[in-house]
Amino acid sequence: MTKIEGLNEYQHCALETWISHSNDRGYNIIYPTLGLCGESGEVAEKIKKLLRDHGGFLDDEQKHSIALELGDVFWYLSTLAYELGFSLQEIAEMNYEKLQSRKKRNKIHGDGDNR
């Protein structure tokens, strides 16, 4: 198994397989956004079938299968972040700051982006 050191190194590796269509207006953000939604749906589908067909029991094979789908989610997240001009490290740091701010203001629970 290949050893990857950190979020940005993974993003760099993921981009080795990203086919950019820079001449197609919007394609570079639309395609990975739709892929992110689709792959997230595949994760949800596996969990749904786990509940339906296995009574919620999660074995090692199912964990591995879900992990592979999460990898696809991560790939699309990486390419979308890149196309928006962000590294994965920056995305992680922004998210951490947002969550810490919510925690500090006791706004972890609730609705809305700007709480």
C-alpha positions in Angstrom: 0.0 0.0 0.0 1.3 3.4 -0.9 2.1 5.7 2.0 0.7 9.2 1.7 1.9 11.9 4.1 -0.8 14.5 4.6 -3.8 16.0 2.9 -2.0 18.0 0.4 0.1 15.1 -0.8 -3.1 13.1 -1.3 -4.6 15.9 -3.2 -1.5 16.0 -5.4 -1.8 12.3 -6.0 -5.5 12.5 -6.8 -4.9 15.2 -9.3 -2.6 12.8 -11.3 -5.8 11.2 -12.5 -7.9 14.3 -12.8 -8.7 15.3 -16.4 -9.1 19.0 -16.5 -11.4 20.5 -19.1 -10.4 24.1 -18.6 -12.0 25.3 -21.8 -15.4 24.0 -20.8 -17.2 26.7 -18.8 -18.2 25.4 -15.4 -17.3 21.8 -16.2 -14.3 21.8 -13.8 -16.6 22.5 -10.8 -19.8 20.8 -12.0 -18.3 17.4 -12.8 -16.5 16.9 -9.4 -19.6 18.3 -7.5 -21.9 15.8 -9.2 -19.3 13.0 -8.6 -19.1 14.0 -4.9 -22.9 13.7 -4.6 -23.0 10.4 -6.5 -20.2 8.8 -4.4 -21.7 10.1 -1.2 -25.0 8.4 -2.3 -23.1 5.2 -2.9 -21.8 5.3 0.7 -25.4 5.9 1.9 -26.7 3.0 -0.3 -24.2 0.6 1.3 -25.3 1.6 4.8 -29.0 1.3 3.8 -28.3 -2.2 2.5 -26.4 -3.0 5.6 -29.5 -2.2 7.6 -31.9 -3.9 5.3 -30.0 -7.1 4.5 -27.7 -7.6 7.5 -29.7 -6.2 10.4 -27.1 -3.4 10.8 -24.3 -5.9 11.4 -21.0 -4.5 10.0 -18.3 -7.0 9.2 -14.7 -6.4 7.9 -15.7 -6.9 4.3 -18.5 -4.4 4.5 -16.2 -1.9 6.3 -13.6 -2.3 3.5 -16.3 -1.8 0.8 -17.5 1.4 2.5 -14.0 2.6 3.0 -13.4 2.3 -0.8 -16.4 4.4 -1.5 -15.2 7.0 1.0 -12.0 7.1 -1.0 -14.0 8.0 -4.1 -15.7 10.7 -2.1 -12.3 12.0 -1.0 -11.0 12.0 -4.7 -13.9 14.2 -5.8 -13.6 16.4 -2.8 -9.9 16.8 -3.7 -10.5 17.7 -7.3 -13.3 20.1 -6.4 -11.2 21.9 -3.8 -8.4 22.2 -6.3 -10.7 23.7 -9.0 -12.0 26.2 -6.4 -8.3 27.2 -5.6 -8.0 25.5 -2.2 -5.7 22.8 -0.9 -7.2 20.1 1.3 -5.2 21.5 4.1 -6.8 24.8 3.7 -10.3 23.3 3.6 -9.6 21.3 6.7 -8.3 24.3 8.6 -11.2 26.5 7.5 -13.6 23.8 8.7 -11.8 23.4 12.0 -11.9 27.1 12.6 -15.7 27.2 11.8 -16.4 24.4 14.2 -14.3 25.8 17.0 -16.1 29.1 16.6 -19.4 27.4 16.9 -18.3 25.4 19.9 -17.0 28.5 21.6 -20.3 30.3 21.0 -22.3 27.2 22.0 -23.7 27.0 18.5 -22.8 23.4 17.6 -26.5 22.4 17.5 -29.0 24.3 15.3 -29.5 25.2 11.7 -27.9 27.4 9.2 -24.4 28.0 7.8 -23.8 31.2 9.8 -24.6 30.2 13.3 
